[in-house]
């Protein structure tokens, strides 16, 4: 999909408890260093928990599909 001019892939994981985690993947060069500096911190936005990580080439962002779905266990 295209998000603000950036190509982004979306992968959804169906957990054993029936909840869904969304993982967005994008090329790193589309983000400023400031935008990804604290990606590894778990934050809550609009009641959704988010967190991620960065490699040399890509940005990965996890978010729950609904309030109360945690992503912390996947960011170890």
C-alpha positions, 0 to 999 in steps of 0.5 A: 500500500502507499502511505504518504508517498511511501510503499508500505507492506502489511502483514497480519498475525493471528494470535492463539487468543484470537487477537490480531497484530499488524506489522507494517514494513517500509524502506528505511530511507523514507524516514528521518532519523528523528522519526525512527529514533525511539521506535523500540519504545512501546507507546500507546496511540488512540488506545493502540499499543505500538512499537517496532525496530529498525534494520539497516534497510527497513523499518518494522512497526507492530500495532494491535488490531484493537485496544488491549492487544499488546505488542511488547512480547514481540519486541524482546 
